[in-house]
Amino acid sequence: MDSPSPHINTAANDPANGAVRRASLSTITPGTSKRRVIVVSNRVVKPQHEHVGGLGQALKSALAGSEGLWMGWSGETREKPSVHESTVGNMQFLVRDLTDEDYRCYYRGFSNSVMWPLLHARPDLMAFDPRDLHGYLAVNRHFARQLHAAVREDDIIWVHDYHLLPLAYQARELGVRVPIGLFLHTPVPAPATLSLLPSHQRLLSMLSAYDLIGVQTETDALNLRDYFEREHGARIEDDGRVRLDNGRGFRVKPFPIGIDPDAVAALAANGSRADAGKRDDGIAQVIGVDRLDYTKGIPERLRCIDRLLRDDPQLQGRFRFLQVAPTSRGDVDAYRELADHVEMLVETINTRHCGADGWQPVDCVREALPLRKLAALYRGSKVGLVTPLRDGMNLVAKEYVAAQDPADPGVLVLSSFAGAASELDAALLVNPYDVYGTAHTVARAIAMPKAERRERWQAMMRVIRQNDIHAWSRSFLRQLREARTPARPVAAGRLLVHH
C-alpha cells in the first residue's frame, strides 16, 4: 500500500489496497473514439464503502463517474468459489471468491510473504515455498480466464500491483490482444535484490507481456530496466522501452501517483473539532498514520519520540504523538511479532515519560479510520510524521499536506525513502534509521515559525495539485493507448506466447 492505507477496512487490509484517488476513465463502443477500461486489482472496492484507502481508494476515485469494468478478488474464501457480478451506477464489478488454499498460497503465501518483502528490499523476511508460487500462478490463471471472457476488441486493460504480475502473460496465452498495462504501487529494489527471488527469471520475464509498466519513481524505473538488461540481455532504448532479443518491446516509466487534494481539503475543512482531536490545552499534536507493517518504520518512529523527550525533557507535556496503526495480516508471523513489539514500545515510553498531571506522550489507535476522520486529524496536527523505511509513494504524506489550513499549516517530516520525497522536497526530509537526527527534525518542526510553514506548504501544494489523481490516471491511460507494440512472441521459461 504503498501502500494500503491505514483507513482501509481492517478485514480487507492489503498493501495493494493502497493507492489512487479520482480520475476519469472512459469506455467505448465499437466505432467510437473512446475505449472502455477494464481495471484488475487484487481487491475490489465498491463506491459506497467508506473505510477504504491506498489502492482501493485511489481506484475508486479514478473510476468515479465513468463507465467501466472492475475485476478482482471478492475478499471472501469459500469451499466452492463463485463469481459475483454487480453494477453500481455506470460501473460493473466482477469479483471471484478464493478457496482457503488459494488464500494461503496466492495471498498470504507468495504475495505477502515473498513479493511484498522482496519489493521492499527485505529479502531476509521472504518465506518462499514452491507450492505458494504454484498457487499464485493458478489464481492468476483464474483471473486471466475471467478477463478473456469479458474483454472486447476495443478495450484497454489496466492491471494493478504485485499480486497480478503474470496476468498479462496468461491472458496473452488465451489470445487477449488488446493493450495491457501494469501499475506497480510498491518500490522496485535493485536488480541484485530482485534476482534473489527463486524462479525470478521465469516469473519476472512474464512482465514482458505488458505493453506499459508504470512505477512510482525514476529510481524504480531504472531498477526494473536494469534488471531486464542484466538478467535477460535486454536493450534499453531512449524512450524507456525495454527491447528483448525476440524483438518484443515494452515501456517502463514513472507515473507518481497522486490524490484528490480538493476532496481531502474539503473533508478536513468540514471536519468536527472532535474528529480533529483538538483540545484547549495548548499541546501540539504530532501524527503518524500507517498500516501496522514492518516497512512503515513505526518502531523507529516511537524510538524517535523517546529520544526527543530524553534529549529535551522540557518538551514533556508540550506535545503528544498520535499513531494510527490498524492491524493487518495478523495471520503472518512477522506482523504478529511487530504488533507485540509496538505495544511494548508504547507502554515503555509512556511509563518512562508520563507527567504528574497524567500526560502521556504516545497514544496508539489500532482501529481503521475513515478518510473523513483522518482528514480532520491531519488538520488538527502541527506535525505529520511520515517515516517509512521504504515505500512506493506514501499517500498519507500528500493527504496530510492537502488537509492543512492554508493560513496556519502544519509541517511534514518525511522519510527520504518514500517515493513522495522525490516530489515533496519542501518537506523536512529525514533518514528514519537515524533516530537522533529524526528527533532533532521533529523538534524543529514543532518550533517552526508560521512564515516558513506557509512557504513550505505552498510549495508542496503546487506539486500535489499539478500531479493529482486525475493527471496520474489520464497520463497512464494515454500512454498505454500509445504504447501498443506490433505482435511479437513473448517467452517465459519454456513457454512461448504469440499476441
N, C-alpha and C positions, 0 to 999 in steps of 0.2 A: 502499500500500500503501500512506495512509497508505498506509497503506500499507502493500506486501508487506513482509513481514517478512524480516529477514535470515536466519532459519533455514529459509527455503524452499529447496527443491532448485534449484540454480542453472540447471539445464536448463529449469526452468519458472518462472524468476524473473520475476514480474509484479506490479506495484504493486497490482493488484487481487486478487492472491492474498494479499492482505493484510488481514483484519480480523474475526473473530467468535469465540467460544470455547466453547461448550457450552450449548445450550438445548434445551427440549423442544418440538419441532414435532409436531403430531399429524395424523392422517389420518381421513377418514370414509368411510363407505359411505352410499349414499342412505338417507335416513330416520333417520340418527343425528345427534347434536348436534355432532359433531366433523367437521373438514374436512381433507382431505389438502392438504398444502402442496407445491407444486412450486417448487423453487429453480432459478433460472437464473443462471449466472455464466460469465465467460469461461473459467476453468479449473475443472475438477472434481477433487477430491482424495478418493481412497478411504480408508477408515478405517485401513488397515494402513500407510499412508505416514507415516514419522516426520519426514522433512525437509519440513515444511510450515509456513507462517507466514502472517501477515497474514490476508487474506480467506479463504484456503483453510483455515487452522487454525480460524478463527472459525466458518465454516460447518460444518466437520467436527464441531466441538463442539456447534453449535446443533442439528444433526440427530442427535446421538448418542442412541440408544435410542428413536428414533421411526420410524414408517413414513413414507415419502415418496418423492419423485422428484427427482433432481438432474440437471440438464441443462447442457450446455456444450460447449466445445471439448476434444477428446481430448489436445491438446498435440502431435499428430502432423500432418505435412504429407505428402500423397500425391497422385500424379498423378490417381488416381481415388478421391476421398474416400468413405469408408464411414461408416455409423452403427453404433455398437457399444452393445449392451445388456448389462448385467450386474446381478447382485444380490449385495449383501453384507449378511448379516443380514436386517433388515427394510427396507433401503434399496435402491431401484432406481437405477441410473445409466444415463443415455442420453447418449452423447457422439458428436460428429461430427468427422471429420478436416477439415482445410483443404487447399486446393491451395497451391502455392508463391505464386501470385498473390494468393490470399485472405490469406495470411500477410503479404505485402508491403504490401498496401493496407489491409486491415482492422486488422491488429495492429501491425506495425512502422510503417506509414504513418499512418493517421488517428488511431488510438487513442493511440499512443505518441509520435508526432511532431507532433500537433496538439492533441488533447484534454488529454493529460497536462500539457504546458507551459502551456496556456491556463488550466486549472483551478488550477494552482499559481502563477498571476499572472506567468508568464514568456512573454508573447506574442512576445517577441523571439526565442525559440527555436522557434516554430512553423515547420513546413515544409509548407505547405498545397499539395496537388496535387488537382485535381478528380477525377482517377482514383482517388485513395485514398478520397475521400468516396463515390464510386460503389461501390467495393469494400466499404466499411464498411456501406453500406445493403444491399448484396447479401448479405453474410454474415448480417446481422440478419434478412433475409427468410428465409434458410435455417432459422435458429433458430425464427423465427415459425411456419414450416410444421411443424416438429417439434413445437412447442408445441401448435399447433392439433390435430395428430393425436393427441396424448397426453392433452389436457385432458378432464376430466369436468365435468359441470354444477355439481357441488358443490365443486370445487377452489378454492383461492386460490393466486395466483402471486406469488412474491417474487423480483424481478429485482435483480441487484447490479452496480452501478458503470458507469463511463463508456463501457465497450465496447458497452453494450447500450441506450443512450438511446432509440433508435427502436423497440425491440422491442414495447412495448405498442401503439403506433400500428399497426405492421404486423400484429400479432396481431388487433387490432380490425378491420382491413381484411378479415381472413379469417373474421370472425364470432365471435371469442372474446369472451364477455360476462361472464366471472367477474371478481371483484375482482383487480386487478393493482397491486402496489406496487413502488416502486423505492427502494433504499437506495444513496446515493452516498457512498462511503467517502472521497473526496477533499474538499478545501476547495471552496467556491464563491466565486469572486472577485467584485468589484464589477460592477454592470451594465455600466459603461463598458468593462471588460475583456472580459466575455462578448460584447459587441457587436463586438469585433474579429475574431471568428470569421467567415470568409467563409460566406455562406449561413446565418448564425446564426438568422435569423427562421424559416426553413423547418425547420431541424433541431431547434432548441430548442422550437418550437411543438409538436413531436411529444410532448413530455413531458406535454402536457395529456391524453393518453390514459391516463395512470396515475390511479388513484384516490387514492393517497397517495405522496408523495415524502418520504423521510426523509433528513436530513443530520446532520452531526456536532454543529454548534453553532447557537446562536440567530443569530449573525452570518451563518452560511451560509444559514440560512432567510430572513433579512431580505434578503440579496443576491439570492436567487433570486426571492422575491416581488417585490422592487423591479424586477428585470429584466422580469418579465411586466407589471408596471404601466407601466413606461416604454416598452417596445418593442411590447407587444401590447394596450395600453389596458385591462388587466385591473383589476378592482376587488378589493381585499383586504378580506376580511371579518374579523370579530372573532375567529373561531376558527382563523384562519390559512388559511382556504380562499381560493384564487385563483379568481375568477369571471370568465370571458371573456365577450365581447359575445354569443357564440352561446348563452350560458346554461350552458355546460359549466363545472363546478367541480371542483377537486382540491385536496387539502390539502398544504401544505409545512410540515413540523415537524421540530424537532431530536430526535434519538434518539442520544445519545452512546454509542458502542459500548464494551463492557466486555470483561473477560477472565474466566477461571475462576480466581479467586485461590487457592482451596484446592488446585487441581491444581498451580499453579505453586509454591506454598509446599511442597507435598509433594515435588515434584521437587527443589527446592532443598535441603530438609532431608535428603533421601536421597542427594544427590549426593556423589561422592567428592572427597577433597582434591585429587586430580589434575585432576578436571573443573573444580574451582573455580580452579585455577591458583595456589593458595596456596603460599607458600614461607615458610620460617622465617627470613626476612631482615629483617623489620620494615618492609618497603617497602609503602606504601599503594597499592592498585590503583584507578585511575580507568578506567571502561569506557564505550565508545560502541559501539552496535550498530545498524547500518543496512545496507540495500542500498546499493550504490555508485550513488548517484543525485544529480543536481545540486540537488534540493530538500532534501537532508538536511544541508547545511551542513558537510560533512566538511573541506574546505579551511579554512574559517573556524575550525573546532574545532582543527585542527592548528596554525593560527597562534596560537590562544589558548594552547596548551601552550607554544609557542615564547616568547610574550610573558610567560607566567608564570615561566619559567626566566630570562628576561632581567631581569625586574623583581626577582626574588628568587633569586639564584644559590644561596642556602643550601638551596633545595628540591632541588637536584641530588642524586640518589641516595636521596631520601626517598619518591619515588612513581614509578610507571610508568603510562603511558597505553596501554591495550589497545583498539584499534579493530578490531572485527569488521565487515568490509565485503565480503561476497561480490559478485563482479562480476555485473552484469545488463545485458542488452541490448547486448552487445558489437558488434552489427551496426548500431548507431546512432552517428553521428559524435560527438554530444555526450557520450556515455558513454565512448567510447574516449579522447577528449581528457581527460575527468575522471579516468579511471584513470591516465593518464600523469602528470597534474598531482599527484594524490595521492601516487603513488610518488616523484616528485621532492621533494615537501614532506617526506615521511617521511625520506628519505635526507639532506636538508639539515639537518633538525632533529637527527637522531641524530648527524650529523657535528659539528654546532656544539656540542652539549651532552654528548657522551659523557664518561663518567668514566674515571679511570685504572684502575679495577677492572673495566672492561668494561661498566659500567652504560650503558644507552641508555634515553632517556625514552619512546620510542614503539615499540610492537610492533603490526604490522598483519596481521591474519588475513584472507586473501582467500577462504576456503572457507566454504560454508554449514555451520552447526552445528545439530544437533537441539535442540529446546527443553529436553530433559533436560540437555544440557551447558550451554546458555546460562543456565538457572536456577541452576546451580551457580556459574557465573562471576559472575552478578549478586550472589549471596550473598557471594562472596568479594571483592567490590569495595566500597571505602569510599565511592566517589562514582560515581553514574550520570550521565553527561554526555549529555543528550538535547537537542540544539540544532538542530533542523531550521529551515531558512529559512521553510518553510511546510509544514504537514502537517494532514491532515484530523483525525486524533486522535493517533496515535502510541502503539501498544500497548506498545512497549518501555518507555515510562515507567511504565506500570501494572505490567508484568511485573517490572521492577526493584524496585519498592516491594513487591510481593507476595512476592518471593523473599527478602526480608531476614530476618535473625534478630531476632525481636521484642526480645530482651534487648540487642542491640547492633547496631541497624540502620545502614545507610549513608544518605547524603544524595543526594537527587535534585536535580540542576541542570537546569532545564527551560526551553526556549525559550518565550517569550510567544506565539510564532506557531504553536505546536502546539495542536490542539484540546484536548488533555489539560490545558492550562493553565487552561481555564475551569472545570475540576473540581478539579485538584490545586494549589490556591493555597497550600498549606503547603510546596510545593517552593520552592527558591530560583529565582525566575524571572529570566531574562536576555534581552537583545536579542542574538541571535547575530551581528549585524553589528557590535556593539560589542566588539571583541576585547579591549580593555583592561578593560572592565567585566566581561566574562565571565571573564577570567583572575583578576581580583580575587575574583570569586564562587567560583571553584574553590578558590582558596587558603583562603577562609573555610570552604568545605565540608570540606576536608581537616582543618582545625583545630577543627571544631565539637565542643563537648563532648557527651558521651553524653546528658545530660538533654534538651538541645534536640533532638538527633537523634531520640530516642524520642518526644518530643512531636509533632514534625512527622510522623514516620512513622505514629503512631496516627491523626492527623487525616486523612492521605491514605488509610489503610486503611479507615477508616469509609466514605469515599466509594466506594472501589473495591469493597467488599463490598456496599454498597447498590445500586450500579449495575453489577452483574456481567453476564456474557454472558446468563444466564438471564433477568434482568429486561429486558435490551435486546430480546431476541427476543420475549418474551411481550408487551411493550408495543407493539412494532411490529405484530405479527400481530393483537393485539386491536383496535388502531385501524384496521388495514386492513379487518378484518371490518366495522367500524362506518362506514368511510369511503365505502362504495359509494354512488354518486350515481345519480339517475334517468337513463335513456337520453337522451343528447344527442349532437348531431353534433360531431365533432372535426375541425377544419380544420388542414391543414398545406400551406402554399403553395396549389397549385391543387387539392389533393386534399381530399375530404370523406368522412369515415367516420362511419357510424352504429353505435352499440353499445348 
